[in-house]
Amino acid sequence: MPERLATVALCADTNVLLLGLVSRLAFFDLSTGTIDTTPSCPSNRIFRHA
């Protein structure tokens, strides 16, 4: 089952959207239809509230 979308943000690249999913951030490429959930910076962390 796909993860729920919480928010969307525009990026400098007009073919890419930043997606705020329930448990992580991801980039969505509008030209290819692919989602990249690989973090671009390994020091980034997303914390979930219990």
Secondary structure in CASP SS format (residue, H / E / C, confidence):
PFRMAT SS
TARGET T0000
AUTHOR 0000-0000-0000
METHOD secondary structure of the structure
MODEL  1
M C 1.00
P C 1.00
E C 1.00
R C 1.00
L E 1.00
A E 1.00
T E 1.00
V E 1.00
A E 1.00
L E 1.00
C C 1.00
A C 1.00
D C 1.00
T C 1.00
N C 1.00
V E 1.00
L E 1.00
L E 1.00
L E 1.00
G E 1.00
L E 1.00
V C 1.00
S C 1.00
R C 1.00
L E 1.00
A E 1.00
F E 1.00
F E 1.00
D E 1.00
L C 1.00
S C 1.00
T C 1.00
G C 1.00
T E 1.00
I E 1.00
D E 1.00
T C 1.00
T C 1.00
P C 1.00
S C 1.00
C C 1.00
P C 1.00
S C 1.00
N C 1.00
R C 1.00
I C 1.00
F C 1.00
R C 1.00
H C 1.00
A C 1.00
END
